Amino acid sequence: MRDKAGLALLFIMPMVLITVMAVIQDAPFKDYQEVKFDILTVDNDHGRLARYIKEGLGNTGQFNMMDSLDGKPVTTEDAIRRINTGEYKIGIIIPKGATASIVSNANKIVNDISYRMGLPSQLPVKALQDSLDVQVYFDPAAKKPSAVPFTRLSTTF
């Protein structure tokens, strides 16, 4: 109790440390929020799924969705080549028939529920497909280096 300066430092120093650390850690986070990634989008489906993916990622403010370059639609080969060379960091390839496959699977579920409830409705169902392969490619420079020329992440819906 006699050392009032020491007692004050005992409480002031942790507050100063917390404030300084908060300021230091906040600066890189703000820089990261201002970064906007260009994503090459190959839409082989031309359906609602592709539109929802583009709108959802575009509305975040972090991504610039690019489905055409120099006035031409991006092809799968072109997207892979550009990601592989490091020109773009991320690419999303939506397969043909993706929306129809999702709608067909949803129709099958509705038909099953209707059948169990005794309702006669039958929605059209195409050949059943258990999964849908939406491919996401990343530039290897965007993460730790690897031996492969590009990284393919396959997402199943």
SEKOL-708100 format. One record per residue (C-alpha): residue in one letter; x, y, z. Coordinates in nm, 2 decimals. Layout:
SEKOL-708100
(node 'A' (X Y Z))
...
This chain:
SEKOL-708100
(node 'M' (0.00 0.00 0.00))
(node 'R' (0.30 0.23 0.05))
(node 'D' (0.42 0.20 -0.31))
(node 'K' (0.13 0.38 -0.49))
(node 'A' (0.32 0.41 -0.81))
(node 'G' (0.39 0.04 -0.82))
(node 'L' (0.03 -0.04 -0.75))
(node 'A' (-0.09 0.19 -1.02))
(node 'L' (0.15 0.02 -1.27))
(node 'L' (0.02 -0.32 -1.17))
(node 'F' (-0.33 -0.22 -1.30))
(node 'I' (-0.23 0.02 -1.58))
(node 'M' (0.03 -0.20 -1.76))
(node 'P' (-0.22 -0.48 -1.85))
(node 'M' (-0.47 -0.22 -1.98))
(node 'V' (-0.20 -0.07 -2.20))
(node 'L' (-0.09 -0.41 -2.32))
(node 'I' (-0.44 -0.51 -2.42))
(node 'T' (-0.50 -0.18 -2.60))
(node 'V' (-0.17 -0.20 -2.79))
(node 'M' (-0.23 -0.56 -2.89))
(node 'A' (-0.58 -0.48 -3.01))
(node 'V' (-0.46 -0.20 -3.23))
(node 'I' (-0.18 -0.41 -3.37))
(node 'Q' (-0.41 -0.70 -3.45))
(node 'D' (-0.68 -0.48 -3.60))
(node 'A' (-0.46 -0.33 -3.87))
(node 'P' (-0.40 -0.65 -4.07))
(node 'F' (-0.76 -0.75 -4.04))
(node 'K' (-0.87 -0.42 -4.20))
(node 'D' (-0.62 -0.47 -4.48))
(node 'Y' (-0.76 -0.82 -4.54))
(node 'Q' (-1.12 -0.69 -4.56))
(node 'E' (-1.02 -0.45 -4.84))
(node 'V' (-0.88 -0.73 -5.05))
(node 'K' (-1.11 -0.84 -5.33))
(node 'F' (-1.05 -1.17 -5.51))
(node 'D' (-1.13 -1.23 -5.88))
(node 'I' (-1.30 -1.56 -5.92))
(node 'L' (-1.32 -1.72 -6.27))
(node 'T' (-1.66 -1.88 -6.31))
(node 'V' (-1.73 -2.14 -6.57))
(node 'D' (-2.11 -2.19 -6.60))
(node 'N' (-2.17 -2.50 -6.81))
(node 'D' (-2.52 -2.53 -6.65))
(node 'H' (-2.68 -2.19 -6.72))
(node 'G' (-2.93 -2.25 -6.45))
(node 'R' (-3.03 -2.13 -6.11))
(node 'L' (-2.75 -2.30 -5.92))
(node 'A' (-2.48 -2.10 -6.11))
(node 'R' (-2.68 -1.78 -6.06))
(node 'Y' (-2.72 -1.84 -5.69))
(node 'I' (-2.35 -1.92 -5.65))
(node 'K' (-2.25 -1.60 -5.84))
(node 'E' (-2.49 -1.38 -5.65))
(node 'G' (-2.41 -1.53 -5.31))
(node 'L' (-2.03 -1.49 -5.35))
(node 'G' (-2.07 -1.15 -5.53))
(node 'N' (-2.29 -1.01 -5.25))
(node 'T' (-2.02 -1.07 -4.98))
(node 'G' (-1.81 -0.78 -5.12))
(node 'Q' (-1.50 -1.00 -5.11))
(node 'F' (-1.52 -1.15 -5.45))
(node 'N' (-1.54 -1.02 -5.81))
(node 'M' (-1.72 -1.29 -6.01))
(node 'M' (-1.58 -1.31 -6.37))
(node 'D' (-1.76 -1.53 -6.62))
(node 'S' (-1.62 -1.37 -6.93))
(node 'L' (-1.28 -1.24 -7.04))
(node 'D' (-1.23 -1.01 -7.34))
(node 'G' (-1.60 -1.05 -7.42))
(node 'K' (-1.58 -1.43 -7.45))
(node 'P' (-1.72 -1.68 -7.19))
(node 'V' (-1.46 -1.85 -6.98))
(node 'T' (-1.41 -2.22 -7.07))
(node 'T' (-1.30 -2.49 -6.83))
(node 'E' (-0.96 -2.53 -7.01))
(node 'D' (-0.90 -2.15 -7.01))
(node 'A' (-0.99 -2.12 -6.64))
(node 'I' (-0.76 -2.40 -6.54))
(node 'R' (-0.48 -2.26 -6.75))
(node 'R' (-0.51 -1.91 -6.61))
(node 'I' (-0.53 -2.04 -6.25))
(node 'N' (-0.23 -2.26 -6.32))
(node 'T' (-0.02 -1.97 -6.44))
(node 'G' (-0.12 -1.76 -6.14))
(node 'E' (-0.31 -1.50 -6.34))
(node 'Y' (-0.62 -1.57 -6.13))
(node 'K' (-0.63 -1.73 -5.78))
(node 'I' (-0.97 -1.91 -5.77))
(node 'G' (-1.20 -2.07 -6.02))
(node 'I' (-1.54 -2.24 -5.99))
(node 'I' (-1.66 -2.48 -6.26))
(node 'I' (-2.03 -2.57 -6.25))
(node 'P' (-2.12 -2.88 -6.45))
(node 'K' (-2.38 -2.91 -6.72))
(node 'G' (-2.72 -3.02 -6.58))
(node 'A' (-2.64 -2.92 -6.22))
(node 'T' (-2.96 -2.73 -6.16))
(node 'A' (-3.17 -3.01 -6.32))
(node 'S' (-3.00 -3.27 -6.10))
(node 'I' (-3.08 -3.07 -5.78))
(node 'V' (-3.44 -3.01 -5.89))
(node 'S' (-3.48 -3.38 -5.98))
(node 'N' (-3.35 -3.49 -5.64))
(node 'A' (-3.58 -3.24 -5.46))
(node 'N' (-3.87 -3.38 -5.67))
(node 'K' (-3.79 -3.73 -5.56))
(node 'I' (-3.80 -3.63 -5.20))
(node 'V' (-4.13 -3.45 -5.25))
(node 'N' (-4.27 -3.75 -5.43))
(node 'D' (-4.16 -3.98 -5.14))
(node 'I' (-4.32 -3.75 -4.88))
(node 'S' (-4.64 -3.72 -5.09))
(node 'Y' (-4.66 -4.10 -5.13))
(node 'R' (-4.63 -4.15 -4.75))
(node 'M' (-4.90 -3.90 -4.69))
(node 'G' (-5.13 -4.06 -4.95))
(node 'L' (-5.13 -3.78 -5.20))
(node 'P' (-5.13 -3.86 -5.57))
(node 'S' (-4.89 -3.59 -5.69))
(node 'Q' (-4.59 -3.71 -5.90))
(node 'L' (-4.33 -3.46 -5.99))
(node 'P' (-4.09 -3.54 -6.28))
(node 'V' (-3.77 -3.72 -6.17))
(node 'K' (-3.47 -3.79 -6.40))
(node 'A' (-3.22 -4.07 -6.34))
(node 'L' (-3.11 -4.04 -5.99))
(node 'Q' (-2.77 -3.90 -5.91))
(node 'D' (-2.63 -3.92 -5.56))
(node 'S' (-2.40 -3.63 -5.59))
(node 'L' (-2.31 -3.32 -5.79))
(node 'D' (-1.95 -3.23 -5.86))
(node 'V' (-1.89 -2.85 -5.85))
(node 'Q' (-1.52 -2.80 -5.89))
(node 'V' (-1.32 -2.53 -5.72))
(node 'Y' (-0.96 -2.46 -5.83))
(node 'F' (-0.71 -2.27 -5.63))
(node 'D' (-0.38 -2.12 -5.74))
(node 'P' (-0.10 -2.30 -5.54))
(node 'A' (0.06 -1.96 -5.47))
(node 'A' (-0.25 -1.86 -5.27))
(node 'K' (-0.15 -2.12 -5.00))
(node 'K' (0.16 -2.32 -4.91))
(node 'P' (0.34 -2.45 -5.22))
(node 'S' (0.26 -2.81 -5.33))
(node 'A' (0.40 -3.04 -5.60))
(node 'V' (0.08 -3.03 -5.81))
(node 'P' (0.03 -2.75 -6.07))
(node 'F' (-0.31 -2.66 -5.93))
(node 'T' (-0.54 -2.77 -5.65))
(node 'R' (-0.88 -2.91 -5.72))
(node 'L' (-1.14 -2.91 -5.45))
(node 'S' (-1.45 -3.11 -5.55))
(node 'T' (-1.77 -3.02 -5.36))
(node 'T' (-2.06 -3.26 -5.35))
(node 'F' (-2.41 -3.13 -5.31))
